[in-house]
Amino acid sequence: MLKKTVSGFMAGVLISIGGSVYLACADKVIGAVFFSVALLCICFKGYSLFTGKVGFLPEKCDGEALSVLLLGLLGNAVGTIACGYLLRFAIPSIGAAAEVLCQAKLDNQALWQTLVRALFCGILMYLAVSIYRDKKTPLAIVFCIPVFILSGFEHSIADLYYFAASGIVSLRAFLFLMVVIAGNAAGGVLLPLLAKIGQGRETT
């Protein structure tokens, strides 16, 4: 259990670093491209990232897979929240940028819109990791990460970091994050579930 949680924690730290460079960049295109370094390092090191693993549940959904996923998510949350609060005070400009970003998310999105944004992020995260795993190339990561960021899609682990760095603590923020987690999960399993349905029909 500790190993799975620590693996998730390290992934959370790396997502926090990706989120930090995004917040620090005046040019958001450049920031979005550099954010991809986080997922590249996570995949190269084999750390446990919720949004990178949830899409593989349709392949293997048993106690072990669920344990890896949920303990990884716990580690992701601890890692991003710890880094968020630490960097909020160590680099005040990051905290200020995170506060502006998170307040805009809360003010400008209905929860159903957040769910849709998170669903599409989940699709792209699944594609990025599955192509990396199957084709042994990081190209999908390099392209999918900037695409989801610049499209305004919501990534639950990155949002955990942003909200921690922003200092915003409220019921609305909690609900927002829960909706993003649910949307990422739904988006992550969507394509593999459809593929399984398609394969099932081909064999009948």
C-alpha positions as CSV (number, residue, x, y, z in Angstrom):
1,M,0.0,0.0,0.0
2,L,2.8,2.4,0.9
3,K,4.6,1.8,-2.4
4,K,1.4,2.5,-4.4
5,T,0.7,5.7,-2.5
6,V,4.3,6.9,-2.7
7,S,4.2,6.3,-6.5
8,G,1.1,8.4,-6.7
9,F,2.8,11.1,-4.5
10,M,5.7,11.3,-6.9
11,A,3.3,11.7,-9.8
12,G,1.6,14.5,-7.9
13,V,4.9,16.3,-7.4
14,L,5.6,16.1,-11.1
15,I,2.2,17.4,-12.0
16,S,2.8,20.2,-9.6
17,I,6.0,21.1,-11.4
18,G,4.1,21.0,-14.7
19,G,1.4,23.2,-13.3
20,S,4.0,25.6,-11.9
21,V,5.7,26.2,-15.2
22,Y,2.3,26.7,-16.8
23,L,1.3,29.4,-14.2
24,A,4.8,31.0,-14.5
25,C,4.7,31.4,-18.3
26,A,3.2,34.6,-19.7
27,D,2.7,32.8,-23.0
28,K,0.2,30.0,-22.3
29,V,1.1,28.1,-25.4
30,I,4.7,27.8,-24.2
31,G,3.4,26.9,-20.7
32,A,1.1,24.2,-22.1
33,V,4.0,22.7,-24.1
34,F,6.3,22.6,-21.1
35,F,3.6,21.1,-18.9
36,S,4.0,18.0,-21.0
37,V,7.3,17.4,-19.2
38,A,5.3,16.3,-16.2
39,L,3.6,13.4,-18.0
40,L,6.7,12.5,-19.9
41,C,8.6,12.0,-16.6
42,I,5.7,10.2,-15.0
43,C,5.6,7.7,-17.9
44,F,9.3,7.2,-18.1
45,K,9.6,6.6,-14.4
46,G,6.4,4.5,-14.1
47,Y,4.7,6.6,-11.4
48,S,1.0,6.2,-10.7
49,L,-1.1,9.0,-12.1
50,F,-4.9,8.6,-11.7
51,T,-5.7,10.1,-15.1
52,G,-3.1,8.0,-16.8
53,K,-4.3,4.7,-15.2
54,V,-8.1,4.9,-15.0
55,G,-8.5,4.3,-18.8
56,F,-7.0,0.8,-18.4
57,L,-9.7,-0.4,-16.0
58,P,-11.8,-2.0,-18.8
59,E,-8.8,-4.2,-19.6
60,K,-8.4,-5.4,-16.0
61,C,-10.8,-4.4,-13.3
62,D,-10.0,-6.4,-10.2
63,G,-9.0,-5.6,-6.6
64,E,-5.4,-5.1,-7.5
65,A,-6.1,-2.6,-10.3
66,L,-8.6,-0.7,-8.1
67,S,-6.1,-0.6,-5.3
68,V,-3.4,0.8,-7.6
69,L,-5.8,3.4,-8.9
70,L,-7.3,4.6,-5.6
71,L,-4.0,4.6,-3.6
72,G,-2.4,6.3,-6.5
73,L,-5.1,9.0,-6.4
74,L,-4.6,9.4,-2.7
75,G,-0.9,9.9,-3.4
76,N,-1.6,12.3,-6.2
77,A,-3.8,14.4,-3.9
78,V,-1.3,14.5,-1.1
79,G,1.6,15.4,-3.5
80,T,-0.2,18.2,-5.3
81,I,-1.8,19.7,-2.2
82,A,1.5,19.7,-0.3
83,C,3.4,21.2,-3.3
84,G,0.6,23.7,-3.9
85,Y,0.7,25.1,-0.4
86,L,4.5,25.0,-0.3
87,L,4.9,26.9,-3.6
88,R,2.1,29.3,-2.8
89,F,4.4,30.8,-0.1
90,A,7.8,30.1,-1.7
91,I,6.8,31.8,-5.0
92,P,4.0,34.2,-4.3
93,S,3.5,35.0,-8.0
94,I,2.5,31.4,-8.6
95,G,0.0,31.6,-5.8
96,A,-1.5,34.8,-7.3
97,A,-1.7,33.3,-10.8
98,A,-3.3,30.1,-9.4
99,E,-5.9,32.2,-7.5
100,V,-6.9,34.1,-10.6
101,L,-7.1,30.8,-12.6
102,C,-9.2,28.9,-10.0
103,Q,-11.6,31.8,-9.3
104,A,-12.3,32.0,-13.0
105,K,-13.1,28.3,-13.1
106,L,-15.5,28.7,-10.2
107,D,-17.1,31.8,-11.6
108,N,-17.4,30.9,-15.2
109,Q,-18.3,27.2,-15.3
110,A,-21.5,25.4,-14.4
111,L,-20.8,22.0,-13.0
112,W,-22.1,20.2,-16.1
113,Q,-19.7,22.3,-18.2
114,T,-16.9,21.2,-15.9
115,L,-17.9,17.6,-16.3
116,V,-17.8,17.8,-20.1
117,R,-14.4,19.6,-20.0
118,A,-13.1,16.9,-17.7
119,L,-14.5,14.1,-19.9
120,F,-12.6,15.3,-22.9
121,C,-9.4,15.7,-20.9
122,G,-9.8,12.1,-19.8
123,I,-10.0,11.0,-23.4
124,L,-6.8,12.8,-24.3
125,M,-5.0,11.4,-21.2
126,Y,-6.0,7.9,-22.1
127,L,-4.7,8.4,-25.7
128,A,-1.5,9.9,-24.5
129,V,-0.6,7.1,-22.1
130,S,-1.9,4.2,-24.2
131,I,-0.1,5.3,-27.3
132,Y,3.1,5.8,-25.3
133,R,2.6,2.3,-23.9
134,D,1.7,0.5,-27.1
135,K,3.8,2.4,-29.7
136,K,6.8,3.2,-27.4
137,T,6.7,6.9,-28.5
138,P,6.2,10.0,-26.4
139,L,4.8,12.0,-29.4
140,A,1.2,11.6,-28.2
141,I,2.1,13.0,-24.8
142,V,3.8,16.0,-26.3
143,F,0.8,16.8,-28.4
144,C,-2.2,15.7,-26.2
145,I,-1.1,17.6,-23.1
146,P,-0.9,21.1,-24.8
147,V,-4.2,20.3,-26.6
148,F,-6.2,19.6,-23.5
149,I,-4.7,22.6,-21.7
150,L,-5.3,25.1,-24.6
151,S,-8.8,23.7,-25.2
152,G,-9.8,24.5,-21.6
153,F,-10.3,20.9,-20.6
154,E,-10.1,20.0,-16.9
155,H,-7.4,17.7,-15.4
156,S,-8.3,16.7,-11.8
157,I,-4.7,16.3,-10.5
158,A,-3.5,19.5,-12.0
159,D,-6.6,21.2,-10.6
160,L,-5.8,19.8,-7.1
161,Y,-2.5,21.6,-7.4
162,Y,-3.9,24.8,-8.7
163,F,-6.5,25.0,-5.9
164,A,-4.0,24.3,-3.2
165,A,-1.7,26.9,-4.7
166,S,-4.6,29.4,-4.9
167,G,-5.5,29.0,-1.2
168,I,-9.2,28.8,-2.1
169,V,-11.0,26.4,0.2
170,S,-14.8,26.1,-0.2
171,L,-17.6,23.7,-0.7
172,R,-17.9,24.9,-4.3
173,A,-14.2,24.2,-4.9
174,F,-14.6,20.7,-3.4
175,L,-17.6,19.9,-5.6
176,F,-15.7,21.3,-8.6
177,L,-12.8,18.9,-8.0
178,M,-15.1,15.9,-7.4
179,V,-16.8,16.6,-10.7
180,V,-13.5,16.8,-12.5
181,I,-12.3,13.5,-11.0
182,A,-15.6,11.8,-12.2
183,G,-15.3,13.4,-15.6
184,N,-11.7,12.3,-16.1
185,A,-12.6,8.8,-15.1
186,A,-15.6,8.7,-17.5
187,G,-13.5,10.1,-20.4
188,G,-10.6,7.8,-19.6
189,V,-12.7,4.6,-19.9
190,L,-14.9,5.8,-22.8
191,L,-12.7,4.8,-25.8
192,P,-11.5,1.4,-24.4
193,L,-15.1,0.5,-23.4
194,L,-16.3,1.4,-26.9
195,A,-13.5,-0.7,-28.4
196,K,-14.5,-3.7,-26.3
197,I,-18.1,-3.3,-27.4
198,G,-17.0,-3.1,-31.0
199,Q,-14.8,-6.2,-30.7
200,G,-17.6,-8.1,-29.0
201,R,-19.9,-7.4,-32.0
202,E,-17.3,-8.4,-34.5
203,T,-16.9,-11.9,-32.9
204,T,-20.7,-12.5,-32.8
